[in-house]
Amino acid sequence: MTGTPRRRFLALAGTASLAGCTDLRGLLRDTPEPVPLEGAALRAVADREAPSIPETVPVDVADDHLASSTATAREHLDPVPSPLDASAVPNGAIRQELVEGREEATEALAASAGAASPLEAMDELRHARQHARFVAAGWASVEAGLTYEDVLDDRSPVGDAVDRFRSRWRYVGADPVRASLVHLCIQERVRYVLHHVDDREPRIGPGHSSPLEVGRLAGGLEAARASLADATHVHDRFTASLDEERSLRERFRSAATTLAARVRTRLDTVPEGDHHEPSSYVDRDVDEAVAVTGLGDLARSLHFADGGADTLARGEFPWAIHGAHQTLVWRRAFRSLRRRIEDGEHATVEAADDVGAIRAAAVTAIDEAATAGSNPRLNHSVLARVARIVAEADRMIVDQADEDTIPLAYVEEPVGRYVMARELARATPPASRTVAAALRGN
């Protein structure tokens, strides 16, 4: 969620009040002068506990699967000298990249051990294996002359393996909501594998490859192997949990088609405007210092939404369903925020406490949405991303608030992220109901 510096900020007013205020509408006014904020107080706001909505998949992932992936990463690193010094790798630039690769692998291994869910652990281990293999292959290129073409020979076996998996993978399940999320997880990982085994990737001829190029190719293929292993494990554990492997292909197709049509209708109702100038979406004069930053981010996402035509055509129905779900959330959030702006609800930030209250409103909205309604799994599939928006905004504030006094302009963008996160969270349960109804044929 990084981006270019944004226009001047103001945040969304919600039904929750800012700290010390009973009605946000009392703060709905423009700030005539630049607002200095206390750096330490801002950092304290960003250091508060972030909402925790881990990425999950409704499958019982076996501990030994994670242990095997951990062992693979460590096996790649074991033969590489530590530390790598100039006597081992004379080229300083190459040596630095390999040292950093080892650090990345080590950090990912540590993160996997403390991951909030098995799915997040699998993803961390994929990163660990990729970086570890990058280091191992780069070192082997320096030490033993491993070439780009040598590594390229490993691509076909990975491609053959993913083809074998796809030939037996079917859209089966019992509960279509649970099954859609499982098959989405598999689909994401299969897509990742196919990207790395695509034979259209430019080849680097003999004698023109550096140890780093060798390492990057090897690391990408190792990540593909890890992704395929994860997809296979999730698939096999899921099908083993079913009393009957009932085909859901037509159910998924119908739901994806229904939701794609709904998305197109919703996108058609987005008012004309320029997402680079978000005030153009509202039918009233809005100073550039009002709450339009979040509206611009939401409009930008909607601008690039395509209704899922390509994924439907490829038969990637779980992916199309998930994409429609996110677009429906973003569209509902855009409509809500736009209405608030047109109603004059522009919350002024005058102190770090106001930033804290806006952040708290976002966290509360995420926590409430996580338990709202009867579709927690669908809610979580979107809210995990919304929670990351808050966490990223926290990091941005910590990075910017490094002085005793901070101009408001320095933290406009991250506070705008809090605004957007709150609206997205509130929009999630209603959109989840729509998706669940389509999946269940209601």
C-alpha positions in Angstrom: 0.0 0.0 0.0 2.8 2.4 -0.7 2.3 5.3 -3.1 3.3 8.8 -4.1 2.9 11.7 -1.7 -0.8 12.6 -1.4 -2.7 15.9 -1.4 -3.5 17.5 1.9 -5.4 15.3 4.3 -8.5 15.3 6.3 -10.2 12.2 7.7 -13.6 10.6 7.6 -15.9 11.4 10.4 -17.8 8.3 11.5 -20.4 7.6 14.0 -17.7 7.1 16.6 -16.4 10.3 18.1 -12.9 11.6 18.3 -11.2 11.5 21.7 -12.9 13.9 24.1 -15.8 14.7 21.7 -19.4 13.5 21.7 -20.1 14.4 18.1 -17.7 14.5 15.2 -19.8 17.0 13.4 -18.5 19.6 15.8 -15.1 19.1 14.3 -16.3 19.3 10.7 -14.4 22.3 9.5 -11.3 23.1 7.6 -8.0 23.9 9.3 -6.7 27.3 8.1 -3.2 26.9 9.2 -0.7 24.0 9.1 -1.1 21.8 12.1 2.0 20.8 14.1 1.7 17.4 15.8 3.7 16.0 18.7 6.1 13.4 17.3 6.3 11.3 20.4 2.5 11.2 20.7 2.1 10.2 17.1 4.6 7.4 17.6 2.7 6.2 20.6 -0.5 6.1 18.5 1.2 4.0 15.8 2.7 1.7 18.5 -0.7 0.6 19.8 -1.7 -3.0 19.1 -2.8 -3.5 15.5 -5.8 -5.6 14.6 -4.9 -9.2 14.1 -6.8 -10.9 11.2 -4.5 -13.6 10.0 -4.6 -15.1 6.5 -6.3 -18.5 6.9 -7.5 -21.5 4.9 -10.2 -23.8 6.3 -8.0 -26.9 6.1 -6.1 -28.7 8.9 -2.4 -28.1 7.8 -0.2 -30.8 9.1 2.8 -29.8 11.3 5.1 -32.2 9.5 4.4 -30.3 6.2 5.6 -27.1 7.7 8.6 -28.9 9.3 9.6 -30.4 6.0 9.6 -27.0 4.3 11.6 -25.6 7.2 14.2 -28.3 6.9 14.5 -27.7 3.1 15.3 -24.1 3.6 17.9 -24.9 6.2 19.5 -27.6 4.0 20.0 -25.0 1.3 21.8 -22.7 3.7 23.9 -25.3 5.4 26.7 -25.7 2.8 27.2 -21.9 2.4 30.0 -20.5 4.5 28.9 -18.1 7.3 30.0 -15.5 7.4 30.7 -15.0 3.7 33.9 -13.0 3.5 36.1 -11.6 0.7 38.1 -14.8 0.6 34.9 -16.8 -0.2 33.3 -14.3 -2.6 35.8 -11.7 -3.8 33.2 -9.5 -5.6 31.8 -7.1 -2.9 28.5 -6.4 -4.7 27.8 -10.1 -5.1 28.9 -10.9 -1.6 26.6 -8.2 -0.2 23.6 -9.6 -2.1 24.2 -13.1 -0.9 24.7 -11.9 2.7 21.4 -10.1 2.5 19.7 -13.1 1.0 20.8 -15.2 4.0 19.4 -12.6 6.3 16.1 -12.6 4.5 15.9 -16.4 4.6 16.7 -16.4 8.3 14.2 -13.7 9.1 11.5 -15.6 7.1 12.3 -18.8 9.0 11.9 -17.0 12.3 8.6 -15.4 11.1 7.2 -18.7 10.1 7.8 -20.1 13.6 5.8 -17.2 15.1 3.2 -17.0 12.3 -0.4 -16.3 13.4 -1.8 -19.2 11.2 -0.5 -22.2 9.2 -1.2 -20.4 6.0 0.9 -17.5 6.9 3.6 -19.9 8.1 3.5 -21.6 4.6 3.9 -18.3 2.9 6.9 -17.3 5.1 8.5 -20.6 4.5 8.1 -20.1 0.7 10.0 -16.9 1.1 12.6 -18.6 3.3 13.1 -21.3 0.7 13.4 -18.8 -2.2 16.0 -16.7 -0.4 17.9 -19.8 0.9 18.1 -21.3 -2.6 19.1 -18.0 -4.1 22.1 -17.9 -1.7 23.0 -21.6 -2.2 22.9 -21.3 -6.0 24.8 -18.0 -6.0 27.4 -19.6 -3.8 27.6 -22.7 -6.0 28.0 -20.4 -9.1 31.0 -18.7 -7.4 32.5 -21.9 -5.9 31.6 -24.6 -8.4 30.7 -22.9 -11.6 26.9 -23.6 -11.5 25.5 -21.9 -14.6 22.2 -20.3 -15.6 21.6 -23.0 -18.1 22.2 -25.7 -15.4 19.5 -24.2 -13.3 17.2 -23.7 -16.3 17.2 -27.5 -16.8 15.2 -27.7 -13.5 12.3 -25.7 -14.9 10.7 -28.5 -17.0 10.4 -31.0 -14.1 8.6 -28.3 -12.1 6.3 -27.6 -15.0 5.6 -31.3 -15.5 4.8 -31.6 -11.8 2.3 -28.8 -11.8 0.6 -30.2 -14.9 0.2 -33.5 -13.1 -1.4 -31.8 -10.2 -3.8 -29.8 -12.3 -4.9 -32.9 -14.1 -6.3 -34.3 -10.9 -7.5 -31.1 -9.2 -11.3 -30.7 -9.3 -13.6 -28.1 -7.8 -15.1 -30.5 -5.2 -16.5 -29.9 -1.7 -19.5 -29.9 0.6 -20.1 -26.4 1.9 -19.5 -24.1 -1.2 -18.3 -21.2 0.9 -15.6 -23.2 2.6 -14.7 -25.0 -0.7 -14.4 -21.7 -2.5 -11.8 -20.4 -0.1 -9.8 -23.7 -0.2 -9.8 -23.7 -4.0 -8.9 -20.0 -4.0 -5.8 -20.9 -1.9 -4.9 -23.6 -4.3 -5.5 -21.4 -7.3 -3.2 -18.7 -6.0 -0.4 -21.1 -5.5 -0.8 -22.8 -8.9 -0.8 -19.4 -10.5 2.5 -18.7 -8.7 4.1 -21.9 -10.0 3.0 -21.3 -13.6 4.5 -17.8 -13.5 7.9 -19.3 -12.6 7.8 -22.1 -15.1 6.6 -20.0 -18.0 9.0 -20.8 -20.8 8.6 -17.3 -22.2 10.9 -16.0 -19.6 14.0 -14.6 -21.3 17.0 -16.9 -21.3 20.5 -15.6 -20.5 23.1 -17.2 -22.7 26.2 -19.1 -21.5 28.9 -16.8 -20.4 26.6 -13.9 -19.7 25.1 -15.0 -16.4 26.4 -13.8 -13.1 26.1 -15.7 -9.8 23.2 -13.4 -8.8 21.3 -14.2 -12.0 21.9 -17.9 -11.4 20.7 -17.4 -7.8 17.5 -15.5 -8.7 16.5 -18.1 -11.2 17.1 -20.9 -8.8 15.3 -19.0 -6.0 12.2 -18.5 -8.2 12.1 -22.2 -9.1 12.5 -23.1 -5.4 9.5 -20.8 -4.5 7.5 -22.6 -7.2 8.3 -26.0 -5.7 7.3 -24.7 -2.3 4.0 -23.3 -3.7 3.2 -26.5 -5.5 3.9 -28.6 -2.4 1.6 -26.3 -0.4 -1.2 -26.5 -3.0 -0.9 -30.2 -3.1 -1.0 -30.5 0.7 -4.0 -28.2 1.0 -5.8 -30.1 -1.7 -5.1 -33.5 -0.3 -6.0 -32.6 3.3 -9.2 -31.0 2.1 -10.4 -33.9 0.0 -9.5 -36.3 2.8 -11.8 -34.4 5.1 -14.8 -34.8 2.8 -17.3 -37.6 3.1 -18.1 -37.3 -0.6 -16.2 -35.4 -3.3 -19.2 -33.6 -4.7 -18.5 -31.5 -7.8 -19.0 -27.7 -7.2 -17.8 -26.6 -10.6 -21.2 -25.5 -11.9 -22.1 -23.9 -8.5 -18.8 -21.9 -8.7 -19.5 -21.0 -12.3 -23.0 -19.8 -11.5 -21.8 -17.8 -8.5 -18.9 -16.2 -10.4 -21.2 -15.3 -13.3 -23.8 -13.8 -11.0 -21.3 -11.8 -9.0 -19.5 -10.6 -12.1 -22.8 -9.2 -13.4 -23.5 -7.5 -10.0 -20.0 -6.0 -10.1 -20.5 -4.6 -13.5 -23.8 -3.0 -12.4 -22.1 -1.5 -9.3 -19.2 -0.2 -11.3 -21.6 1.4 -13.8 -23.0 3.5 -10.9 -19.7 5.0 -9.9 -20.0 8.7 -10.7 -17.8 10.2 -13.3 -14.5 11.5 -11.9 -10.8 11.4 -11.9 -9.2 9.2 -9.3 -6.1 11.5 -9.4 -8.4 14.3 -8.4 -10.8 12.6 -5.9 -12.8 15.7 -5.1 -14.2 15.4 -8.7 -16.3 12.5 -7.4 -18.5 14.7 -5.1 -21.2 17.1 -6.1 -20.2 20.0 -3.9 -17.2 22.3 -3.5 -14.6 20.5 -1.4 -11.4 22.1 -0.3 -8.3 20.0 -1.1 -7.8 19.8 2.7 -10.9 17.7 3.3 -11.5 14.0 3.5 -10.9 12.9 -0.1 -7.6 11.0 0.2 -9.4 7.7 1.1 -12.0 8.4 -1.6 -9.2 8.6 -4.2 -7.7 5.3 -3.0 -11.0 3.6 -3.3 -11.8 5.2 -6.7 -8.4 4.0 -8.0 -9.2 0.4 -7.0 -12.6 0.6 -8.7 -11.0 2.2 -11.8 -8.9 -0.9 -12.3 -11.6 -3.4 -11.5 -12.5 -5.4 -14.6 -15.5 -7.4 -13.4 -13.5 -10.7 -13.6 -14.1 -11.5 -17.3 -10.6 -12.9 -17.8 -10.8 -15.2 -14.8 -14.2 -16.4 -15.8 -13.1 -17.2 -19.3 -10.2 -19.3 -17.9 -12.5 -21.2 -15.6 -10.7 -19.7 -12.5 -14.1 -19.4 -10.7 -12.8 -19.1 -7.1 -10.5 -16.4 -8.1 -13.3 -14.6 -9.9 -15.6 -14.9 -6.9 -12.9 -13.5 -4.6 -12.2 -10.6 -6.9 -15.9 -9.8 -7.1 -16.1 -10.0 -3.3 -13.3 -7.4 -2.9 -14.8 -5.1 -5.6 -18.2 -5.2 -3.9 -16.5 -4.2 -0.6 -14.5 -1.4 -2.2 -17.6 -0.1 -4.1 -19.7 -0.1 -0.9 -17.0 1.7 1.0 -16.6 4.3 -1.8 -20.3 5.0 -1.8 -20.4 5.4 2.0 -17.4 7.7 2.2 -18.6 9.8 -0.7 -22.0 10.2 1.0 -20.2 11.4 4.2 -18.2 13.9 2.3 -21.2 15.3 0.5 -23.0 15.5 3.8 -20.2 17.7 5.1 -18.6 15.2 7.5 -15.0 16.4 7.3 -13.1 15.6 10.5 -10.3 18.0 11.4 -7.0 16.7 12.8 -5.7 19.2 15.3 -3.6 17.0 17.6 -2.1 13.5 17.8 -5.1 12.5 20.0 -7.4 13.0 16.9 -5.2 10.7 14.9 -5.4 8.1 17.7 -9.2 8.4 17.7 -9.4 7.9 13.9 -7.1 4.9 14.1 -9.1 3.5 17.1 -12.3 3.8 15.0 -10.7 1.8 12.2 -9.5 -0.9 14.6 -12.9 -1.1 16.2 -14.6 -1.4 12.8 -12.3 -4.3 11.8 -12.8 -6.1 15.1 -16.6 -5.7 14.8 -16.7 -6.8 11.2 -14.7 -9.9 12.0 -17.5 -11.3 14.2 -20.5 -9.7 12.4 -23.0 -11.8 10.4 -23.0 -15.5 9.6 -20.0 -15.5 7.2 -16.9 -15.1 9.3 -14.7 -17.0 6.8 -15.7 -14.7 4.0 -15.3 -11.6 6.2 -11.8 -12.7 7.2 -10.7 -13.2 3.6 -11.2 -9.5 3.1 -10.4 -8.2 6.6 -6.9 -9.7 6.6 -6.1 -7.2 3.8 -7.9 -4.3 5.6 -5.9 -5.1 8.8 -2.7 -4.8 6.8 -3.7 -1.4 5.6 -3.7 -0.3 9.3 -0.4 -2.0 10.0 1.2 -0.3 7.0 -0.2 3.0 8.1 1.4 2.5 11.5 4.8 1.8 10.0 4.5 4.9 7.8 3.7 7.1 10.8 6.7 5.7 12.8 8.9 6.4 9.8 7.7 9.9 9.4 7.2 11.0 13.0 11.0 11.1 13.8 11.1 14.7 15.2 9.7 16.4 18.3 7.1 18.3 16.1 5.7 16.9 12.9 3.7 18.9 10.3 0.3 17.3 9.6 1.3 17.0 6.0 3.9 14.4 6.9 1.3 11.9 8.1 -1.6 12.8 5.8 -1.3 9.6 3.8 -1.2 7.1 6.7 -4.0 8.8 8.5 -6.0 8.6 5.3 -5.3 4.8 5.3 -7.0 4.6 8.7 -10.0 6.4 7.2 -10.2 4.0 4.3 -9.7 0.9 6.5 -12.7 1.9 8.7 -15.0 2.2 5.7 -13.8 -1.1 4.2 -14.3 -2.9 7.4 -17.9 -1.6 7.7 -18.6 -2.6 4.1 -17.3 -6.2 4.4 -20.2 -8.1 6.2 -22.9 -6.9 3.8 -20.7 -7.8 0.8 -20.0 -11.2 2.3 -23.7 -11.9 2.6 -24.1 -11.2 -1.1 -21.2 -13.6 -2.0 -22.5 -16.3 0.4 -26.0 -16.1 -1.1 -24.5 -16.5 -4.6 -22.4 -19.5 -3.6 -25.3 -21.2 -1.9 -27.7 -20.5 -4.7 -30.0 -18.3 -2.6 
